[in-house]
Amino acid sequence: MSACMNTATLSQIGSLVLLILRFDGSLRPPRDSGFPTEKLSRLASSAAAIIRDDSSIIAVGGKTIPLYPGITSADVEFEGLLMGLDYLSTEFEENERKDEVLTIEGDCKAVIDQMNGIAKARKLATKYQAANSFRKQLGFTEINFCHIPRRMNTLCDSVCEEVINLLVDRNFRQLRTDLQESRFSIDKLVNVYFGDCSIIPYSRRLLAYMEALKSARLLEDGFGIQRLGEQLQQDSKAWPDHDGNYTKPSKQSLKGLALRLQIEGLDLQGDTKNAFKLRRKHRFIHEQPWVAEKDLLGGNKADLENSCDGRLETLQHSNLVNEWKQRVCEELTRDIERKVWINL
């Protein structure tokens, strides 16, 4: 089969109907403009779209992909392809498919080359075999696989991006809910939500710190306050040196607050010796006026939450792309663990 239909092929089709399946996959940490993301856990999503050759959209689908050891970007791209093929096999009657030519387009060259027989599947053999099985069963007059640049895959790409954003938002909302629980553990905040597998961007963490600190002070939890200070000191290393519209406090301000919280926690525990050592060792930072807590974590919660939302805005898409993307994500919001298709 040819990698992509050329003009000559199109002219020979005559009365046959052209159908396009586009797919995409994303495997990356959450976006966090101005902040490092290499320490954040990756998230995975896939998307597919069924389109007529006149660019009219028939259906768009998206889903989350559970992570497993050894997962690659090609794996999630293949999941998008399988998602689209599965939709065609279940939603299109066989008599509809026999008079149609299907062109499958994706921006992952590895997947396209494997489906065209140019490259061997190897580690992706299982997914390749599943896709090949669909190809044999579908019964289209002709099936072509075509590699396209990412800029031509805007719809699927934007759906993948938004699905990952939904995962981050869900995790952040769950953190906010947990912080309201009377038995919420600071260790859970530090080890689970902000630990090595965290998906909460640094730019969105200040609000969580503020609410956790409020709860710890009400309970007079000296150890918890100390742990918050230690974790904030770690997070401050990832804070950008410059000021931006996504953050008010500077890196030095956060370091100062982190030190103050550790000292406060040690004092509450009666460990005056170590509290004194910290004051003495970091007295220059500790005595600076710009570490005032009210300037860092005070004020209106809504304003703080908005200022800490450091997600990159998605690329400007057409109104049509945005409309379909929003419809898919609205359905996924109800149950993000399932596969969602939106039909015309």
QUIQUITA-V989158 format. One record per helix or strand of 3 or more residues. SS is the DSSP state (alpha for helix, beta for strand). FROM is the first residue (numbers start at 1). LEN is the number of residues. Records with the same first field share a line. If there is no record, write none. Layout:
SS->FROM-LEN + FROM-LEN
//
This chain:
alpha->7-7 + 73-19 + 94-4 + 109-7 + 122-17 + 150-3 + 154-26 + 186-8 + 202-3 + 206-13 + 222-15 + 251-18 + 272-10 + 283-4 + 289-3 + 293-5 + 301-7 + 319-16
beta->17-13 + 42-11 + 57-8 + 100-7 + 142-6 + 340-4
//
